[in-house]
Amino acid sequence: MTAIDPRLSAGMLEAARLTREARLSEATALIQRLLQDKRPSGSVPGAWAGAAGTGTSSPAAAPASRPLDMDPATGVVNADTALHRDACSGIRILPSAALPTSKKLRGLLDQIDRRGVMQHLADLPGRPMERVRSRIPDGARFETAIHAGAHGSRAFKLYVPSGLRAGQLVPLVMMLHGCTQSPDDFAAGTQMNKLAEEQIFLVAYPAQPASANAQKCWNWFSPGDQERDSGEPALLAGITRQVMRDYAVDPARIYVAGLSAGGAAAAIMAATYPDLYAAVGVHSGLACGAARDIPSAFAAMRQGKAGTRLWPSAGATSSQIGRTVPTIVFHAERDTTVHPNNSDYVLAQAGATAGNLATTVERGQVPNGGRTFTRSVGSSTSCERLTAPRMRGG
């Protein structure tokens, strides 16, 4: 009897989980990568079975599989997963012959299960689901909540560390995921819950639903989602205030950070609610107002674009709008998804181009052969940029 590949077994279990959660595009892409990796070295591309055994051609010259094959800022899966983007809508699509329906995909997984793949999972060194989602320490909570207000509603997850004492005044960090991601994905990828457990602070992970954006991207390019007391900024500020209401949050230590589309949303939150957030972290993001629609969003991502000046909303004071929010920016110098020029525009919007800015630059490398990086720190406005030449953006 042929031995079951543990990686294939774990991958198929993860594909089944994604299917149950109706994340069919991600499940399809995962199955395609698994089958591509299992294809015999002498087989020809035209003989590849495809995700649902349809006989479609394989992706040409696909590189080695990676944990994340999507461009989070657009939700586009790279060419090696045979997924493409519609240039007008930004929605990922498969060639029609290769896109399995929900019924077909579930049927494929059922067939795999009947062939005995799943029953061998007990032989793996640890249950696959435990590798996908981190364990929650005893006494800690990672709970789902809903914020509802005048501007709509959003679900979010909140991590409450085990060491939190009743009435203890603690910081709050709001983490904004990238396209196609979920709070669980972002928590696992950033390991922010682990840090919160060590240093005792709350972490909120708002969830962008597919009903708001097909790829679950934050709508950073929409004018209605770039203003104070409007759209998504109002929802995210509402989540922040709800956590402040329910827990003893230190109002002077509330932070927001995000990745890619989430990074752009974080920049918007800092620009529109400088009175609420003490500092902001932007990873591979764009400045607030860098785009006003889908075409200008793609243009800004390709070339970089300065943000627009923000005008005070009806309920905001000049001091609320005028405050400079300390900002840290992470960006790859060779980012092919979100142009690294955008990091300069994020910092410019944060006030890092002031004439009295004293900037220091240092270069280094992560220990044990890690990535090289350049760190630029502007001392007068507490702005900082960290770039890594080999880091893949998005």
Order of alpha helices (4+ residues) and beta strands (2+ residues): alpha-alpha-beta-beta-beta-beta-alpha-alpha-beta-beta-beta-alpha-alpha-beta-alpha-beta-alpha-beta-alpha-alpha-beta-alpha-beta-beta-beta
